[in-house]
């Protein structure tokens, strides 16, 4: 009876080893595409174990040894039902951000509150993203700091302006500065231990 258990033990060990095996994540070559809006953009594929899983644009940010965040771009079929010849007519669209894990091989879209793919510019530091966002009807704008792993932003303050460039980060102490477009007063927050505290207005 003992000999019958040995193959089972070996199979379980192999299965456990495969489950903990890392995946190979690679970034493909850059290509120029035209968005549906007419804007020119450079995109590149994200490959997991040699297969294209997603497309990204801009610089990816490495969070840990095996976790990255990247700006997502996707293709939308723009063909009409009665168009000939039949087949997809791809239109490129900007999207939000996604995480890329080489440990699990998984790519997951991030739900970043109030992030607008057309106007928000996220700036990453450690596992924090700072950006200016807005409600769906664009009537209220916010300064936002989002932390990976948290459902709610650690900062969401109304922005007295319609937009801002990518916020600027500093170390020691960890600080982020928002500069509203149109010459509005800049606002800085100290970020630590999952909270953001107002530091100054200039």
N, C-alpha and C positions, 0 to 999 in steps of 0.2 A: 504493500500500500504506500509505503514511503516514496517509492520510485515514481508513482503517479503524480505526486505533488511537485516534483522537481521541474517538469516542463512548464507547469502553471506559474511557478515562482519566476522562472526565466522570462516568460511572456509578460508578466506583470512588471518586471524590472525594465524590460525593453520599452514597454508602453509608457512607464514613468519617465524614462530617459528621453523619449521622443516628445513627451508633453513639455519638458523643461528646455528643449532645444531652442536656441535662438534662430531667428530668421534673418535672411540677408535682405537688407533694404538698400536700394540704390536710387540715385537721381539721374534721370536720362538727360539727353542733349536738349539744349534750348532750341525752340522754334518760334517764329513770329506768327501770330494769328490776328485776326480782326474780330473784335467783339461785335455784338449785334448793334451797339451804339455807333460803330465806325471807328472806335479807338483801337490803335495798334498795341499789342501786348505780347510779351515774351512768356512762353509757358514751357514746362518740361514735365515729362511723366514721372510718376513715382512707381518704382518696381519693387515688388515683394517676391523674393525667391524667383526672380527672372520674369515675372508677369506684371504687366501694367495694371495697376489698381486705381490710380487717380491721376489728376493733373494739378500742377501747382504753378504759382507765379510769385515773383519776388524771392527774397532771401528767407530760407527756413531758419528757425531758431531752435537750437538744441537745449532741451531742458535738463535732461539727465543723460547718463551713459547710453540709455537705450530708448529715449523718448524725445521726439521732435514735434514742433508745431509748424504748420505751413498754410499759406493762403490757398484756398481751393478755387479751381476753375473747372467748369464742366461744359459739356456739349448738350445742346437742346435741339431736338428735331424740329426744324422750321418748315417742313414740307406741308403743303396744302393737300387735302384729301383727293382732289381731282387733278393734281399735277402729274405730268408725264415727263420723263419716265418715273416709274415708281421707285421709291427708295428714300432713305433719310437725307435731308439737307441740313447739315449741322451748323448751328449758330453758337458761338462761344459766349459764356456768361460768367461774370465774376460772382463768387460766392463768399461765404465767411471763412472761418479757420477750421483746421482739423488737426488731430493728433496722429502721429505715426509711431508705432511701437515696434522695435526690432526684436523685442522679447516674445511678443505674442503674434507678430505679423499683422496686427489689426490696425486699420485706419478708421478713425471715428470722427464724425463732425462735432464741432463744439457749439453749444448753445450759449452764445455770448449776448447777454441782455442788451437791448437797444442798439445792437451793431447793425449799421446800414452798409450793405456791400458796395453801394455806389458812392458813399461819401465818407465813411469811417476809415481812419488810418490807425491801425493798432501798432503799438510799440511794446516789445516784450523785454522783460528783465526777470531772470530766474523763472518762476512759474506764474508771474503776473503779466497781464496785458492791460495797457492803458489806452484809451481811445475816447473820442467824442461820438456819442450816439444820439438817437432821436426816437420819438414815438413813431408809430406807423404812419400817422398823418403829418409828421414833420412839424407839428405845432410847438412841441417842447423838446429842447435839446439838453443833453446831459454830459457831464464829465464822468467817466466810468473807469474803475479799476476792477478787473476780473481776475480771480485766482483759480487755477486748475483744481478740479476736485470739489469746487463749491458751486451750489446751485444759484445763490444770490451774489451779486457783486459786493465787494467789500467797500466800494465807494460808488455812489450815484447821486451827484449834486447837479442842480440845474445850471446850465451854461448860458450866460448872458451874451449870446451870439449864435450864429447859425452853424458854425463849424469850427474846426481847428486842425492844424497840421498834426503830424504824429507827435504825441507828447514826448518830453525829454526826461530820461532817467539819470540819476546820479547815485553813487555809492557812498556809504559811511557819512551820514546815515542814508539809508535807501530813501530816495526822494524822487517824486515825479512832478513835472511842471507842465501845466496846460496853458497854451497861448492862443486865445480865441482869434479867429480871423477878423480882419478889419481894424486891428490895433487896439483891441480891448485889453484890460488888465490881465496879466498872467497870474495864475494861481498855483501854489505848490502844496503838496501833501507829503508827509513822512509816512512811509509804508513799512510796517513791521508786524510780525506775529499775526498776520491775517487781518490787520486793521489799517485804516488810513486816517491820519489826523491832519487837519489844516495847519500849515506852517506859516504861509504868508500870502499876501496879495500885493502885486506891484503894478 
